[in-house]
Amino acid sequence: MEFAKKEWTEGLGRFSDEVLNQAILTCRDHCDMPPSLPQMISFCRDIKRRNTFYVSDEAHQPASRVVVEENIRQCKAYLLK
C-alpha cells in the first residue's frame, strides 16, 4: 500500500490542488470505476491545458493598412458573388 501511495504522490505531485479537485469531480461524473494513475494524470493534464494559455514573447505587429484593405476587398468580392 505504501508503494501505491508513493507512486500516486509522485505521479500527481506536479499538479495543483485545484487541478486535482477538478479531476476528481470529472471522475465522479464520468467514470464507472475509480481511475488508474495514468488515467488520472491524463485528466489532470487535460484540465491544466484548458486552464492555461500561451503568451508569445514577441510583440504583436499589426498588418499594414494596404494588406488589411486588400483582404477586406477579397472578402467582399467573395461574399457578393
C-alpha positions in Angstrom: 0.0 0.0 0.0 2.9 2.4 0.7 4.3 1.8 -2.7 1.0 2.7 -4.3 0.7 5.9 -2.2 4.3 6.9 -3.2 3.6 6.3 -6.9 0.4 8.3 -6.9 2.1 11.1 -4.9 4.9 11.3 -7.4 2.6 11.0 -10.4 0.2 13.7 -9.3 2.7 16.0 -7.5 3.2 18.3 -10.4 -0.5 19.3 -10.4 -2.1 22.0 -8.2 -4.8 21.2 -5.7 -7.3 23.0 -7.9 -6.5 20.8 -10.9 -6.7 17.6 -8.7 -10.0 18.7 -7.3 -11.4 19.3 -10.8 -10.1 15.9 -12.0 -11.8 14.2 -9.0 -15.1 15.8 -9.9 -14.6 14.8 -13.5 -14.1 11.2 -12.4 -17.2 11.3 -10.3 -19.3 12.5 -13.2 -17.8 10.3 -16.0 -16.1 7.2 -14.7 -17.9 4.0 -13.7 -14.8 2.8 -11.8 -12.0 4.6 -10.0 -9.3 5.8 -12.5 -5.9 4.2 -12.8 -2.9 6.5 -12.2 -2.3 7.0 -16.0 -6.0 7.9 -16.4 -5.9 10.4 -13.5 -2.7 12.0 -14.9 -4.4 12.3 -18.3 -7.4 14.0 -16.7 -5.1 16.4 -14.8 -3.1 17.2 -18.0 -6.3 18.0 -19.9 -7.6 20.3 -17.2 -4.3 22.0 -16.8 -4.1 22.6 -20.6 -7.7 24.1 -20.6 -6.8 26.4 -17.7 -3.6 27.8 -19.1 -2.9 29.9 -22.1 0.1 30.6 -24.3 1.7 34.1 -24.2 4.0 34.9 -27.0 7.4 36.5 -26.3 7.1 38.6 -29.4 5.3 41.9 -29.5 2.2 42.0 -31.8 2.8 43.8 -35.0 -0.4 44.8 -36.8 -0.7 44.2 -40.5 -0.2 47.2 -42.8 -3.2 49.2 -43.9 -2.7 48.1 -47.5 -2.8 44.4 -46.5 -5.9 44.9 -44.4 -7.7 46.8 -47.2 -6.8 44.1 -49.8 -8.1 41.3 -47.5 -11.3 43.2 -46.9 -11.7 43.7 -50.6 -11.2 40.0 -51.3 -13.8 39.1 -48.6 -16.4 41.4 -50.0 -15.8 40.1 -53.5 -16.2 36.5 -52.3 -19.4 37.4 -50.3 -21.0 39.4 -53.1 -20.6 36.7 -55.8 
